[in-house]
Amino acid sequence: MWNEAPGAGTALATPSALAGDPLVAAVTETAVRILRPEAERTAGAGVPRSHLEALARCGAYGLTVYEPGPASGLTARQVVREVHEVLAAVDPSTWFVWTQHAASVKAVLKAVGPEGDALRTRWLGALTGGEHLATAGFAVLRHPRPPVTAERAPGGWRLSGRLPWVTGWGAADTLYVGAVTAADEALFALVDCAPGGGLESVASDPLWAMAGTHTAAVELRGVYVPDARVTGLEPRADWIRAYDLDNADAQPAVFGQLRATVDFLLRSPPFEELGLRLARKAAELRARAYALRDELPPGEAAETRLALRAAALDLAVRAGAACVTVAGGRAIQYGHTAGRLSREAQFHLIQAQTTPLRAETAHRILSDV
C-alpha cells in the first residue's frame, strides 16, 4: 500500500480512466516515490525546494492549462480534482505550497485587453512550466477593512499593508497579491519577492497545523506595481460574491485528507474494516459534491453545496480523531502520522473558509447539541 496511490483498494481509489491519464500518472508517481517517504520530516522541517522542483518536472504546475486526451473521456476538472486529492493525501504541506501557484496562472489567463496579452506572453510559459514559482495573498479582501491598500501612482499603483499569511515564503519568486483601492475596488497584481522590492516578512505567531508550509506574515511597504503587472481590477463586492460561490463547494483536498486517514486505518489492525467503511462514506459525499459542481451553474443549490462541504469537513475531523484514538499515546508526539493527520484535518476547517460556511460547519459538528 505504501507504494500505491492514496485510497488504493477502497471506494476512494483512483478510477482506472484517471489513473491512465499521463499527468495524473506522473504526479502520482512523484507523490508516492518522492513526497510520501518524507511527509513527516516535511511537516516539521518544512517543504524543501527539491519537492517543488519534482512537481515542476512531472508537469504539476501546468495543471491549470492541462487538457486530457479527447479519447480518454475525461474532463480537465476531473484531472484537477484527482491531482489535488493525491497531493493533499500524500504530503499536505507540499500540496499547500504548490496550490498557491494556481491563482497567479488563473489571473494571467483571465487578464483582458492588450495588457492581458502582454501578461500571457511574459508569464504564462514560466508559470505553467514551474520555472517561476508564485504564491498568493488575496483572501484578506473579504475583510470589512482589508489590510492591504492600493494608491494610484504614475504608471501604476503603490501597495501598502500587511498580509497575515503568505504560504511558501522564501520559495516563491512572485507574490500574486490583492489590495483594495480608495473606490473599494479589488486590485490584483504580480509582485517580485526579491529582497529590496518592498516586501518583508515580519514576526508572527507559529502555526500549530501545517507548520511546514513556510507561512509568514509579510508587509508591503509602498511597493510600486506598474500597470503592466496588474492582472485585474473590479468592484470588491463582485469579487467577494464570486469568491463565496466558488468556495461553497467541497474542496478536493479534503477528500485527499480522507484518503490519507483511510490508508492509516487500513495499516492499523484490527481497524481495516473501519477504514473501508470510512472510504465508502467519503466516496458517497464526494460523488454528490462533485456532481453538483459538474451539473449545476454556480449559485444554484447553494445550501446543499454548503451542507456537503460542511459534511466533508466534519467527517475529515472525526476521521483524524479516530486515527489518534487508534494510535494511542504515541500520536500526541510530533512526528507521528496520526497526530499530523488530525492537525491537518483541523486546518481544512479554516482554509478558504467563508462566513456562511463557518456557520454551517459549526452547526454540523455540534449537530447533537
Backbone torsions as a table, in degrees:
resi	resn	phi	psi	omega
1	MET	NA	-31.6	-178.0
2	TRP	-62.0	-28.3	-178.7
3	ASN	-97.6	8.9	-178.3
4	GLU	-106.3	166.6	176.1
5	ALA	-65.7	151.6	179.8
6	PRO	-56.9	137.5	178.0
7	GLY	80.5	6.8	-178.5
8	ALA	-56.5	137.6	178.3
9	GLY	81.6	8.0	-179.3
10	THR	-129.1	179.1	178.2
11	ALA	-65.6	-14.3	179.0
12	LEU	-96.0	5.5	-177.6
13	ALA	-62.8	151.5	176.4
14	THR	-63.4	124.0	176.5
15	PRO	-59.2	151.1	-174.2
16	SER	-59.9	-37.9	-179.7
17	ALA	-62.8	-41.9	178.4
18	LEU	-70.1	-40.0	179.7
19	ALA	-59.9	-28.6	-179.3
20	GLY	-85.5	-6.6	178.0
21	ASP	-68.7	135.3	-175.6
22	PRO	-59.3	-41.0	-179.1
23	LEU	-71.4	-44.3	177.8
24	VAL	-59.2	-44.0	-179.5
25	ALA	-63.3	-42.1	-178.3
26	ALA	-68.1	-42.4	179.5
27	VAL	-66.6	-42.9	-179.7
28	THR	-62.2	-42.9	178.9
29	GLU	-61.7	-42.4	177.4
30	THR	-64.7	-43.2	-178.6
31	ALA	-62.7	-45.4	-176.2
32	VAL	-74.0	-39.7	-174.0
33	ARG	-83.8	-37.5	-173.2
34	ILE	-106.3	-45.0	-173.6
35	LEU	-80.9	-47.2	-173.4
36	ARG	-58.1	-45.5	-177.6
37	PRO	-62.1	-20.1	-176.8
38	GLU	-106.4	7.7	-169.6
39	ALA	-59.0	-42.8	-178.6
40	GLU	-68.8	-42.0	178.3
41	ARG	-64.6	-41.8	-179.7
42	THR	-61.6	-40.6	-179.4
43	ALA	-61.1	-30.5	-179.8
44	GLY	-94.1	-47.7	-174.1
45	ALA	-86.8	-20.7	180.0
46	GLY	109.3	155.8	-178.7
47	VAL	-68.5	122.2	177.7
48	PRO	-80.0	152.6	177.9
49	ARG	-58.0	-31.6	-178.3
50	SER	-62.0	-31.8	176.5
51	HIS	-64.3	-44.4	-179.2
52	LEU	-67.1	-36.3	176.9
53	GLU	-65.9	-37.4	177.6
54	ALA	-64.5	-39.6	177.2
55	LEU	-66.6	-35.5	176.0
56	ALA	-64.5	-42.6	-178.1
57	ARG	-63.3	-34.7	-177.5
58	CYS	-86.9	-1.2	175.8
59	GLY	93.5	7.5	-174.3
60	ALA	-63.5	-29.2	-179.0
61	TYR	-74.5	-12.0	176.1
62	GLY	-93.6	10.5	-175.4
63	LEU	-56.7	-39.6	-175.1
64	THR	-62.8	-29.1	-178.0
65	VAL	-107.4	6.5	-175.7
66	TYR	-75.7	139.0	174.3
67	GLU	-125.4	121.6	177.7
68	PRO	-66.8	157.7	-179.8
69	GLY	-59.6	140.9	-176.8
70	PRO	-61.0	-28.0	-179.1
71	ALA	-77.7	-11.7	-176.0
72	SER	-75.1	-24.3	-175.5
73	GLY	76.9	5.7	-178.7
74	LEU	-93.1	155.1	171.3
75	THR	-103.4	158.1	176.6
76	ALA	-59.5	-36.7	-179.2
77	ARG	-62.0	-39.3	178.5
78	GLN	-63.8	-41.3	178.9
79	VAL	-65.3	-43.3	178.7
80	VAL	-57.8	-46.4	-178.7
81	ARG	-61.6	-45.8	-177.1
82	GLU	-63.7	-42.2	179.2
83	VAL	-61.9	-44.5	178.3
84	HIS	-63.3	-43.0	179.9
85	GLU	-61.3	-46.1	-177.1
86	VAL	-63.0	-48.5	-177.5
87	LEU	-67.2	-40.6	179.5
88	ALA	-67.1	-28.4	178.3
89	ALA	-75.3	-42.6	-171.6
90	VAL	-81.2	-41.8	-175.6
91	ASP	-154.1	84.9	-175.6
92	PRO	-59.6	-32.5	180.0
93	SER	-63.8	-48.6	178.6
94	THR	-66.0	-40.2	176.6
95	TRP	-55.5	-44.8	-173.9
96	PHE	-71.4	-35.2	174.4
97	VAL	-66.5	-44.6	-179.7
98	TRP	-62.0	-41.7	-172.4
99	THR	-70.8	-18.7	176.6
100	GLN	-60.9	-26.5	-175.0
101	HIS	-66.3	-31.4	-171.4
102	ALA	-62.3	-33.5	-177.1
103	ALA	-62.0	-38.8	-179.3
104	SER	-68.7	-38.6	178.8
105	VAL	-64.3	-46.3	179.4
106	LYS	-61.0	-39.8	-179.5
107	ALA	-64.9	-42.4	179.3
108	VAL	-65.9	-38.9	179.0
109	LEU	-64.8	-35.7	-176.0
110	LYS	-86.1	-16.2	-176.8
111	ALA	-57.4	139.6	-173.7
112	VAL	-113.1	166.9	175.9
113	GLY	75.9	-174.7	178.8
114	PRO	-58.5	-34.8	178.5
115	GLU	-64.2	-37.6	178.6
116	GLY	-64.4	-41.9	177.6
117	ASP	-61.9	-41.6	180.0
118	ALA	-66.7	-39.5	178.0
119	LEU	-61.6	-43.6	-179.6
120	ARG	-65.7	-40.9	178.1
121	THR	-61.3	-41.0	-175.1
122	ARG	-78.7	-37.9	-165.8
123	TRP	-112.4	-31.7	-165.2
124	LEU	-61.0	-46.4	-178.3
125	GLY	-61.5	-44.6	-178.8
126	ALA	-67.5	-35.6	-179.8
127	LEU	-72.8	-46.8	-176.8
128	THR	-73.6	-20.9	176.2
129	GLY	-87.1	-9.2	-179.6
130	GLY	78.8	7.7	176.3
131	GLU	-72.1	-26.9	179.8
132	HIS	-123.0	117.7	-175.1
133	LEU	-98.9	136.9	-178.8
134	ALA	-122.4	152.6	169.2
135	THR	-123.7	-175.1	-172.9
136	ALA	-145.7	150.9	173.6
137	GLY	-153.2	93.4	-178.5
138	PHE	-145.3	-10.6	-178.7
139	ALA	-62.1	-21.8	178.8
140	VAL	-62.2	-15.0	178.6
141	LEU	-66.3	-14.3	176.6
142	ARG	-78.1	-17.5	-178.0
143	HIS	-66.1	147.9	177.7
144	PRO	-55.4	-35.7	177.6
145	ARG	-128.6	86.5	-176.6
146	PRO	-56.0	139.0	-174.1
147	PRO	-80.8	-5.7	178.7
148	VAL	-117.7	125.0	-176.8
149	THR	-115.5	155.7	178.4
150	ALA	-123.3	126.6	178.6
151	GLU	-118.4	132.7	-178.0
152	ARG	-62.8	137.4	177.7
153	ALA	-137.0	162.0	179.9
154	PRO	-54.3	118.1	177.2
155	GLY	74.9	10.0	-178.8
156	GLY	176.3	-145.5	-175.6
157	TRP	-141.6	156.1	171.1
158	ARG	-115.2	127.7	-177.6
159	LEU	-107.4	134.5	-179.3
160	SER	-140.7	147.4	176.5
161	GLY	136.0	-165.9	-176.7
162	ARG	-133.0	130.1	171.2
163	LEU	-93.8	119.8	-175.6
164	PRO	-69.2	-27.1	-178.8
165	TRP	-140.7	116.5	170.9
166	VAL	-124.1	113.5	-175.9
167	THR	-86.1	142.4	-180.0
168	GLY	80.1	19.3	-179.6
169	TRP	-63.9	131.7	-176.8
170	GLY	99.5	-23.1	176.8
171	ALA	-101.2	-29.1	-175.4
172	ALA	-81.2	146.8	175.4
173	ASP	-90.3	-27.7	-173.3
174	THR	-137.8	144.7	174.6
175	LEU	-109.7	122.0	171.9
176	TYR	-89.4	110.6	-167.9
177	VAL	-120.2	147.8	174.0
178	GLY	-112.9	140.3	179.6
179	ALA	-142.3	157.6	-179.6
180	VAL	-105.1	136.8	178.3
181	THR	-91.0	172.6	178.6
182	ALA	-63.2	-23.7	179.4
183	ALA	-91.6	15.2	-179.1
184	ASP	58.9	42.1	172.4
185	GLU	-101.5	151.4	174.8
186	ALA	-94.9	119.2	178.7
187	LEU	-108.5	135.9	-179.5
188	PHE	-124.3	137.5	-175.3
189	ALA	-152.5	162.4	175.9
190	LEU	-103.2	123.6	-175.6
191	VAL	-122.8	135.0	177.5
192	ASP	-66.6	140.2	177.3
193	CYS	-93.3	1.0	-176.6
194	ALA	-61.4	146.4	177.6
195	PRO	-55.8	142.9	178.1
196	GLY	88.8	-2.0	-178.4
197	GLY	-90.2	0.0	179.0
198	GLY	104.6	-4.5	174.8
199	LEU	-99.0	134.7	179.7
200	GLU	-149.3	131.5	176.2
201	SER	-74.5	145.2	-179.2
202	VAL	-129.1	163.1	-176.4
203	ALA	-60.6	138.9	176.6
204	SER	-151.3	162.6	-179.5
205	ASP	-67.8	143.1	179.5
206	PRO	-69.5	155.5	177.2
207	LEU	-88.8	141.6	176.2
208	TRP	-96.2	-3.6	172.0
209	ALA	-135.4	144.6	179.8
210	MET	57.8	38.2	-178.1
211	ALA	-69.3	-16.1	-178.6
212	GLY	-85.4	8.5	-173.6
213	THR	-92.1	8.3	179.5
214	HIS	53.0	45.3	179.9
215	THR	-87.7	129.5	-175.6
216	ALA	-137.2	157.4	168.1
217	ALA	-83.3	133.6	-175.1
218	VAL	-128.2	130.2	176.8
219	GLU	-97.7	140.5	172.9
220	LEU	-108.7	116.0	-173.0
221	ARG	-110.7	81.3	180.0
222	GLY	62.8	40.1	-177.4
223	VAL	-68.5	124.4	178.8
224	TYR	-87.2	128.6	178.8
225	VAL	-122.6	113.9	177.5
226	PRO	-67.9	155.7	-179.7
227	ASP	-55.7	-29.3	-178.5
228	ALA	-65.7	-14.6	179.2
229	ARG	-107.5	5.4	176.6
230	VAL	-85.4	122.3	-177.5
231	THR	-95.6	-16.9	-178.7
232	GLY	-172.4	152.8	176.8
233	LEU	-150.1	119.3	-176.1
234	GLU	-151.9	161.4	175.6
235	PRO	-55.7	132.4	-175.7
236	ARG	-62.7	-34.8	179.5
237	ALA	-62.0	-37.6	178.0
238	ASP	-66.2	-41.0	-179.7
239	TRP	-65.0	-43.0	-179.7
240	ILE	-61.4	-41.3	179.8
241	ARG	-61.3	-46.0	179.7
242	ALA	-66.3	-38.7	179.4
243	TYR	-62.7	-45.0	-179.1
244	ASP	-65.5	-39.3	178.4
245	LEU	-63.1	-44.0	-177.9
246	ASP	-65.0	-36.0	-175.7
247	ASN	-93.1	7.9	172.4
248	ALA	-74.0	-24.7	-177.0
249	ASP	-81.1	149.4	175.1
250	ALA	-61.0	137.7	-175.7
251	GLN	-91.3	138.6	179.3
252	PRO	-55.4	-34.4	-177.7
253	ALA	-60.0	-31.6	178.5
254	VAL	-66.9	-37.8	176.8
255	PHE	-71.8	-28.4	170.2
256	GLY	-63.7	-42.5	176.2
257	GLN	-58.3	-42.4	179.4
258	LEU	-67.1	-35.3	175.5
259	ARG	-61.8	-38.2	179.3
260	ALA	-66.6	-41.0	179.6
261	THR	-69.6	-35.3	175.2
262	VAL	-60.9	-46.4	179.3
263	ASP	-60.2	-39.1	179.6
264	PHE	-63.0	-44.4	-179.3
265	LEU	-67.0	-35.4	178.5
266	LEU	-66.9	-22.8	177.5
267	ARG	-95.6	11.6	-174.9
268	SER	-125.5	73.5	178.2
269	PRO	-55.3	140.5	6.2
270	PRO	-100.9	42.4	-173.4
271	PHE	-105.0	18.4	-178.9
272	GLU	-61.3	-41.9	-179.1
273	GLU	-64.8	-35.2	175.9
274	LEU	-62.7	-40.6	177.4
275	GLY	-62.7	-40.9	178.9
276	LEU	-66.0	-38.6	177.5
277	ARG	-66.7	-39.9	177.1
278	LEU	-61.1	-42.4	179.8
279	ALA	-61.5	-41.3	-179.9
280	ARG	-65.1	-42.3	178.9
281	LYS	-65.0	-44.5	179.8
282	ALA	-64.4	-39.9	179.9
283	ALA	-65.0	-36.3	177.4
284	GLU	-64.1	-46.7	178.1
285	LEU	-62.0	-43.0	-178.9
286	ARG	-61.4	-45.0	-179.2
287	ALA	-61.5	-41.6	179.9
288	ARG	-68.4	-42.3	-178.4
289	ALA	-66.2	-44.8	-178.9
290	TYR	-68.9	-34.3	178.5
291	ALA	-63.4	-39.8	178.1
292	LEU	-58.7	-45.8	-177.2
293	ARG	-69.9	-33.0	-178.4
294	ASP	-77.8	-33.0	-168.9
295	GLU	-102.2	-19.2	-176.7
296	LEU	-121.1	147.6	176.3
297	PRO	-70.0	156.5	178.2
298	PRO	-55.1	139.1	178.5
299	GLY	100.0	-26.9	178.1
300	GLU	-80.9	145.4	179.9
301	ALA	55.9	40.7	-176.1
302	ALA	-59.1	-41.4	-178.7
303	GLU	-65.6	-38.0	178.8
304	THR	-67.6	-40.1	178.1
305	ARG	-60.0	-48.4	179.8
306	LEU	-61.2	-41.4	-179.3
307	ALA	-63.2	-39.1	179.6
308	LEU	-70.7	-38.6	177.8
309	ARG	-66.0	-42.0	178.5
310	ALA	-63.0	-38.9	179.3
311	ALA	-64.5	-39.7	178.9
312	ALA	-66.0	-41.7	178.0
313	LEU	-63.5	-44.9	179.5
314	ASP	-60.3	-44.1	179.5
315	LEU	-64.5	-39.9	-179.9
316	ALA	-64.4	-41.8	179.2
317	VAL	-64.6	-44.7	179.4
318	ARG	-66.6	-36.1	178.0
319	ALA	-65.6	-40.4	176.7
320	GLY	-62.3	-41.2	177.7
321	ALA	-64.3	-36.4	177.8
322	ALA	-63.8	-37.7	177.8
323	CYS	-63.0	-40.7	176.9
324	VAL	-63.1	-43.5	179.6
325	THR	-60.2	-44.2	-179.6
326	VAL	-64.9	-39.4	-176.6
327	ALA	-75.2	-30.3	-179.0
328	GLY	81.0	-154.6	-172.4
329	GLY	-58.0	-29.1	-179.2
330	ARG	-60.1	-29.0	-173.3
331	ALA	-66.0	-19.3	-177.3
332	ILE	-77.9	-11.5	-179.5
333	GLN	-87.9	137.8	174.0
334	TYR	-60.3	139.1	-178.5
335	GLY	103.4	-9.2	177.7
336	HIS	-93.6	136.2	-174.6
337	THR	-61.1	-41.1	-176.7
338	ALA	-61.7	-44.4	178.7
339	GLY	-63.7	-40.9	178.2
340	ARG	-61.5	-45.6	-179.5
341	LEU	-59.8	-39.6	179.3
342	SER	-66.8	-43.0	178.7
343	ARG	-64.8	-39.8	-179.3
344	GLU	-67.7	-33.9	175.6
345	ALA	-62.9	-39.9	177.1
346	GLN	-63.2	-36.3	178.7
347	PHE	-58.0	-39.6	-178.0
348	HIS	-64.4	-17.9	176.4
349	LEU	-66.1	-24.7	-176.5
350	ILE	-113.0	-11.9	-178.1
351	GLN	-74.2	125.7	-178.8
352	ALA	54.2	39.3	-177.9
353	GLN	-85.0	146.8	175.8
354	THR	-127.3	166.0	-178.5
355	THR	-59.9	-47.6	177.4
356	PRO	-60.7	-36.7	-178.7
357	LEU	-71.1	-36.9	176.8
358	ARG	-58.4	-45.3	-179.3
359	ALA	-64.2	-46.2	-178.7
360	GLU	-62.8	-42.6	-178.0
361	THR	-68.6	-43.5	179.7
362	ALA	-60.8	-44.0	179.6
363	HIS	-68.3	-33.0	178.7
364	ARG	-67.8	-46.5	-178.9
365	ILE	-62.0	-36.0	-179.1
366	LEU	-109.4	38.5	-175.3
367	SER	-64.7	-22.2	-178.6
368	ASP	-95.0	7.9	-177.8
369	VAL	-94.5	NA	NA
